[in-house]
Amino acid sequence: MTASDLYLATPILQDGEAFLPDLVRGLAAQPPAALLLRLADAPESRLITQIQKIQPLVQAQDIALMLEDRPALALKTGCDGVHLSTDFTACSVRDVRKSIGDALQLGVAVGASRDAAMRAGEDGADYVCFSAEGAEGTAQDEDEPEDLTALVRWWCLMMELPAVVLAPEPTDVAGFVQAGADFIMPAATFWAHPQDWPGLA
């Protein structure tokens, strides 16, 4: 079994401050390599306030803070990177790479499509994120959706670009670790019961 790092993702937060107790508990239970901050739509000033409340708790522990779908705001607020979801349509991956330069890490969610993953790598992604969720519409040029574990195994054998994989349940973790995933991203249920998820260290 190869080693995988933990990559936590918050739920889509309406109120970042209300989430702080869950965040502190989750980070203490299983310190991750990175945290994906997902924020609901709000005026920029409110988004900045929410980021600034969470930022010190994360970055002070040498945990990379990634912001979902807001490249300019990630750059403006001193986040460590930006993560583009499958719903991101504001501009291309290549354009986001140009806008943030080399200052930030760039991750791209690709569903269960190896073709989307390869395109993301060609366009400048620093990692790709595989999941069964959001795969609709990403595999139009493939005969049929691929088993996620098999896809991750193929990718990690053939490609150098790091792979994150979303694990829907704690029981899915071992298979993804064995497949060679560089990072495991637990589903949002992690925050309610972090003790149920197996350690990756």
N, C-alpha and C positions, 0 to 999 in steps of 0.2 A: 504494500500500500504506500503510495507516494504522499508527501506532505502537501497539504493545502492550507491556505490562509483564509481567515474569516473576513467577509465583507458584509457589513450590516447595512440595511436600508430602512429608513424610517417609513411609517405610513405617510400618506399625503396629509401634511399637517395644516390645519386651519389656525391652530394656536400653538406655536412652538414652545411657549413658556409652560403651558399645561403638560407638555410631553416631557419636560425636563426630568421629573422623578423616574419615569420609565427609562429614559436615556441613561441616567446615572446608574440605575440598577442593571441594565443590560450590558453596559460597558464594563461594569465591575464583574459581572458573572462570566463574561467571555470577551476579553479585550480583542477587538478586531484590528486588522491592518488598515481598514478604511471604513468610512461611514458615508453612505449616500443620503443626502438631505433632500427630501421631496416636500415641496411647499405648494399649497393651494394658491390659486391666483389671488393677488391682492395688490394694492398700490406699492410702488417700488420702495417707498420709505418704510412701509410696514414689513416688507420682505427683508430689507436690510436689518431692521430691528430684530427680527426673528433669527436671522443668520448670526448676528452679533451676540445673541444670548446663548446660542448653541456652540459657536466657534471655540471659545476658550476651553470648554469641557472636553472637546475632541482634540484639538491641535496641541494642547498642553500635554497630552499623553502620547504624542508622536503618532497619532492616528490621522491619516489623510482625510480631509473633508472634501467630498465631491458634491457638487450641486447639480440637481437634475434640470435639464432643458433650459438653462438660463446662462449661456456662455458669457455675455457681457457683465452680468451681475456677479458671476463667479470671479471674474477678473477684477472687478471693482472692489469686491469685499475681501479679497485675499484668501479665497478658497484654494485648495490644492488642485482642483480639477473640475471638469464638467462631464456629466454622463447624459448622453442623449437617449431618451426612451424611444420605443417604436412609434410613439405618437408625435414625435418631434418633426415638424414640417416647415419650420421658419426658414431654414436654408439647408444647404447640403453639408455633409460631413466635411468635405474638402473646404468649404467656406468657413465653417467653424474652426477648423484647424488653422486657417490663415488668420482669423480674427484673434485667436488666443495665442498664436505663435507657439513657442516652445516653453512658455512660462508655466502652463498648466497641463496636467494630464487630461487625456480625452478618451472616454469610454463610450462605446456604442452598443446599444441593445439590438440584437439581430434575430430574436425569436429562435426558431429552430431551422434556420436557413444557412447552409454552408456558403451559398453564393453571396448572400447579404454580408456574411462575416468576411469573406474574401474582399468584397468591395470596400467594406469599412477599413480593412487593413491597408488597401491600396490608397485610400483617401486620407490616411494619416492617423487612424485610431491607435491608441496605445494599448487598448485591450478591447475584446468583444465580450458581450454578455449574452449567453444562451439561456433560453427558457422555453417551456411549453406554452406559456402565456404570451400573447401578442404574436404568435406565429402566423395567424391568419394574414394572408396577403403578402407574406414574405417569401413564400416558396412557390411562386407561380411558375418558375422555370424548372421546377423539380417534379419528378413523377408523383411522389407522394411524400407526406411528412416523414421525417426520419426519426427513429428512436433517439431520444435525447442523450441517453448514456452512450450509445454507439457514436453519435455525432461528436460528442465531447472527446471520446477516446480517439476518433480519427483526427480531429483537429489537433489535439495535444501531441499526437505522433508525427503529424505532417507539417505543422506550422509552428513558428517560433513566437508568434503574437500570443500573449497571455490570454487565457480563457477564464471568465467568470461564469458560473452556472447557478441559476436560481433553483433552490431545492424546495419543493412545495411542502414536504413533510420531513421530520427528523429521520425517518427511516430511509429517506432517499440519499442521505449524506454519504454513507459508506460507498455506495456504487459510484457516485461522482468522484469521490476521492480516489478510488481505485482506477477510474478512467483517466486520471491525471489532471483534473481541473486545478488550475492555479489558485483560484479563489472560489469559496462556497458562499453564496448569498442566501441565507434563510428567508423563508416567507415572512410576512408581517406578523404572523402568529408568534414569532420569536419573542416579541416584546412582552407578551402576556405571560409566557412560560419559558424564559431563557434556559432554565434548568433541564428542560426536556430535550434540548438540542445537544448532540454529542460534541465534545471538545475536539478541536482539530489539531491541537499542538502535539 
